[in-house]
Amino acid sequence: ESTRLQALRIFEERSFLRDFLGETLPPKVGNIQVLIGGEGTWEELRSCSMIITRYGAKDVSTGAIGVVGPTHMAYGRAISTVRFVASLLTELVYENFT
């Protein structure tokens, strides 16, 4: 099964996504979590990697953003991109909700 199809299936299965994010999403805004091939825990992600983080203003509003891709990708670039977009979203949330 292709990486794309596997990633799409993950997003369609809400219960998996909820459980996965509950266990892997960093508790603090700005911290980055990198999971390669499911880290031996998530069989559904064996051919994927995820780079995820939280964004938002503490005690106001938070969300999550990330990148799903193959296990072989430009991790440095993907991490930088996720960090940058999360910081923009954090500023947006802070400006609009505080």
One Martini backbone bead per residue (centre of mass of N, CA, C, O) as a GRO file, in nm:
protein
   98
    1GLU     BB    1   0.098   0.035   0.021
    2SER     BB    2   0.081   0.351   0.003
    3THR     BB    3   0.155   0.631   0.176
    4ARG     BB    4  -0.091   0.798   0.095
    5LEU     BB    5  -0.312   0.594   0.169
    6GLN     BB    6  -0.230   0.559   0.462
    7ALA     BB    7  -0.265   0.856   0.548
    8LEU     BB    8  -0.564   0.883   0.473
    9ARG     BB    9  -0.667   0.663   0.664
   10ILE     BB   10  -0.587   0.802   0.925
   11PHE     BB   11  -0.779   1.058   0.882
   12GLU     BB   12  -1.048   0.885   0.869
   13GLU     BB   13  -0.964   0.764   1.154
   14ARG     BB   14  -1.056   0.920   1.432
   15SER     BB   15  -0.978   0.733   1.669
   16PHE     BB   16  -0.682   0.711   1.598
   17LEU     BB   17  -0.611   1.010   1.592
   18ARG     BB   18  -0.691   1.076   1.882
   19ASP     BB   19  -0.502   0.873   2.022
   20PHE     BB   20  -0.238   0.957   1.892
   21LEU     BB   21  -0.239   1.258   1.980
   22GLY     BB   22  -0.271   1.204   2.286
   23GLU     BB   23   0.023   1.049   2.296
   24THR     BB   24   0.219   1.255   2.100
   25LEU     BB   25   0.151   1.531   2.167
   26PRO     BB   26   0.276   1.798   2.275
   27PRO     BB   27   0.200   1.989   2.559
   28LYS     BB   28   0.370   2.219   2.431
   29VAL     BB   29   0.407   2.497   2.280
   30GLY     BB   30   0.662   2.436   2.020
   31ASN     BB   31   0.692   2.149   2.036
   32ILE     BB   32   0.851   1.879   1.873
   33GLN     BB   33   0.734   1.587   1.694
   34VAL     BB   34   0.902   1.284   1.590
   35LEU     BB   35   0.785   1.023   1.365
   36ILE     BB   36   0.923   0.707   1.268
   37GLY     BB   37   0.746   0.448   1.160
   38GLY     BB   38   0.584   0.450   1.451
   39GLU     BB   39   0.806   0.349   1.662
   40GLY     BB   40   0.671   0.047   1.697
   41THR     BB   41   0.358   0.130   1.778
   42TRP     BB   42   0.246   0.229   1.484
   43GLU     BB   43   0.152   0.038   1.228
   44GLU     BB   44   0.009   0.254   1.039
   45LEU     BB   45   0.316   0.415   1.026
   46ARG     BB   46   0.555   0.241   0.895
   47SER     BB   47   0.567   0.439   0.610
   48CYS     BB   48   0.575   0.690   0.806
   49SER     BB   49   0.592   1.038   0.889
   50MET     BB   50   0.582   1.269   1.175
   51ILE     BB   51   0.526   1.625   1.223
   52ILE     BB   52   0.448   1.778   1.540
   53THR     BB   53   0.238   2.048   1.683
   54ARG     BB   54   0.161   2.315   1.871
   55TYR     BB   55  -0.078   2.586   1.897
   56GLY     BB   56  -0.103   2.893   2.075
   57ALA     BB   57  -0.266   3.007   2.368
   58LYS     BB   58  -0.263   2.994   2.681
   59ASP     BB   59  -0.587   2.929   2.790
   60VAL     BB   60  -0.740   2.972   2.500
   61SER     BB   61  -0.598   2.837   2.224
   62THR     BB   62  -0.564   2.522   2.048
   63GLY     BB   63  -0.355   2.334   1.822
   64ALA     BB   64  -0.261   2.141   1.529
   65ILE     BB   65   0.044   2.064   1.344
   66GLY     BB   66   0.153   1.894   1.032
   67VAL     BB   67   0.354   1.627   0.886
   68VAL     BB   68   0.319   1.393   0.619
   69GLY     BB   69   0.545   1.121   0.530
   70PRO     BB   70   0.805   0.973   0.451
   71THR     BB   71   1.080   0.825   0.597
   72HIS     BB   72   1.218   0.977   0.348
   73MET     BB   73   1.322   1.301   0.438
   74ALA     BB   74   1.346   1.647   0.501
   75TYR     BB   75   1.354   1.709   0.822
   76GLY     BB   76   1.467   1.992   0.865
   77ARG     BB   77   1.262   2.134   0.682
   78ALA     BB   78   1.000   2.030   0.814
   79ILE     BB   79   1.051   2.138   1.096
   80SER     BB   80   1.080   2.436   1.020
   81THR     BB   81   0.799   2.464   0.895
   82VAL     BB   82   0.628   2.385   1.137
   83ARG     BB   83   0.742   2.597   1.329
   84PHE     BB   84   0.666   2.848   1.162
   85VAL     BB   85   0.359   2.804   1.132
   86ALA     BB   86   0.301   2.782   1.436
   87SER     BB   87   0.395   3.071   1.504
   88LEU     BB   88   0.187   3.216   1.330
   89LEU     BB   89  -0.064   3.093   1.468
   90THR     BB   90  -0.001   3.191   1.752
   91GLU     BB   91  -0.014   3.491   1.686
   92LEU     BB   92  -0.304   3.490   1.583
   93VAL     BB   93  -0.437   3.388   1.840
   94TYR     BB   94  -0.331   3.603   2.032
   95GLU     BB   95  -0.448   3.856   1.880
   96ASN     BB   96  -0.765   3.740   1.881
   97PHE     BB   97  -0.779   3.613   2.213
   98THR     BB   98  -0.627   3.857   2.411
   0.00000   0.00000   0.00000
